[in-house]
Amino acid sequence: MTRSTAPGKVYLFGEHAVVYGEPAVPCAIERRATVSVERRSDDRLRVEAADLTIDGFAVEYGAGGTDGPEIDVSDGLVSAATAYVDEAIAQARDAAGEDAGFDVLIESEIPLGGGLGSSAAVVVATIDAATRELGHELDRAELAERAFRTEYEVQDGQASRADTFCVTSGGAVRVEGDDCRRIEAPDLPLVVGFDGGAGETGELVAGVGALREEYGFASDTVGAIGDLVREGEAALADGNIEEVGRLMDFNHGLLSALGVSARSLDSMVWAAREAGALGAKLTGAGGGGSIVALDHMEEVETALELTPACEEVFRAELAEEGVRR
Amino acid sequence: MTRSTAPGKVYLFGEHAVVYGEPAVPCAIERRATVSVERRSDDRLRVEAADLTIDGFAVEYGAGGTDGPEIDVSDGLVSAATAYVDEAIAQARDAAGEDAGFDVLIESEIPLGGGLGSSAAVVVATIDAATRELGHELDRAELAERAFRTEYEVQDGQASRADTFCVTSGGAVRVEGDDCRRIEAPDLPLVVGFDGGAGETGELVAGVGALREEYGFASDTVGAIGDLVREGEAALADGNIEEVGRLMDFNHGLLSALGVSARSLDSMVWAAREAGALGAKLTGAGGGGSIVALDHMEEVETALELTPACEEVFRAELAEEGVRR
């Protein structure tokens, strides 16, 4: 039996603008998906995902792949979850040059569908564990590449390299187009609040695109996010956490202007700020999902717990280590 | 006895950015301050302001000017309120060339200190009524000029021509620097929500200035507001209310990015949007105070009434007429 874990991620800066060639800074967080794989004597695949949740639904299934899952939730949710594992296993088989069968157990601390990189973490950990179970070891670059290809396949070509690179490498990452690299960052005391839902990423991205095409000032707003990200990189390199917080606040406002915030996200952001957070913003596509706040104090967690819109709160330091064996 | 009324105002677009030479569009609303003046046989001033409220405090005073007010609230609040009336009467005396005394009665439907132009309305109506009581009639241009000078004096040089011009002329107004002019606008079904408080205008303006000086993207955000205002003017001229609403939403996000929104304002804005408003934004300096929503339906008023942060809600059509005799 071989086990790998990979962290989730938040965006410190730059989501949405990254679609238009601006830089963005995702950051791995110390909440992990753990995938254990064991080679089978046959070539079949059995996937168990005891605590994988999608939009608040528990998905429990015994047999994936050719057998079809044994579950009592909608096929759509299950096929979304199994599709990542199936494709990740296909990548591992391809890397090892063997059509082996596996028992796969997924345990995740990352809410699925909350914009926190849960699918990237599961994919990276699955590929890493399955290739090692077959006696091969991928370096991080190839692992990130195969994880990206997995997401690209499953998401019909709508994938960014950012998530899979970030959870593979760990730390804070700078993404600009296809260029991804780790950047310096201090310890970041992060708190995540999750509203239990998720926005429609495709619609949100399209909405920003429409605004950007119609209005010059919307295009300028996207450009302002890019400039803000560059300031954010400098603040991270300087270890200036107060400034990182101020920039997160500003970034949230620009995302709100672009129409991707939500009442739940704004109420969590304000709860965190009023409890003393250095900064707070939505993370990911928006429209619902998660916020990330920067703070050293317990008060922010408590304030989020007391926010009706907030379903789950957790503290998550920056994860220096990405995929871990 | 002579009576004048003047409307309050909201900003449809452009507050804060107007400080840096960008255009802005304030708009008179059909909620009025009414000032009745009667010449006295002596040269003294008696001001009665039965329903003038500042930040939720009722200010009732019997004698202003040299006698000092008879009241039971803090002197600071009263002197703030009386200062406008005293200076407005001084302008009227100057215009008429007579040091007459007056009994002044102020009745206002506009919450004071909520960013809704209450002081401008009281000043304009007071100057207009008092000069007419002395047998003079000021044209709107001179009235607006004298009202501006009044605010300029009372606010130690920190006054904009926008408020006094807008409540004098009525309608939607375009302001850019010292240039103020009426612009075309359709009937606008506006709803105002007031949180009962007010931000510190000076601090908020200084905060935007500091951001703008520190970050190029903050300066670009101010510029984006200016470009948005120009689109807003076109949308008003076209009578495209849906677009006016979309632009109000965007404007609110840019103001949030500049750090001048507040939890109460965001919660009112979201309540209005989710109830079906075409758009909603904070109006005025922000940090607390009022929001304005664009909508045809009763649901928005109801939703605001049910919002804990909201202390007062009223519907206020665009006021075509400014000062009225």
Interface residues (C-beta under 8 A of the other chain):
Chain A: L211 Y215 G216 F217 A218 D220 T221 G223 A224 I225 D227 L228 E231 D249 F250 N251 H252 G253 L254 L255 S256 A257 L258 G259 S261 R263 D266 S267 W270 R273 E274
Chain B: L211 Y215 G216 F217 A218 D220 T221 G223 A224 I225 D227 L228 E231 D249 F250 N251 H252 G253 L254 L255 S256 A257 L258 G259 S261 R263 D266 S267 W270 R273 E274
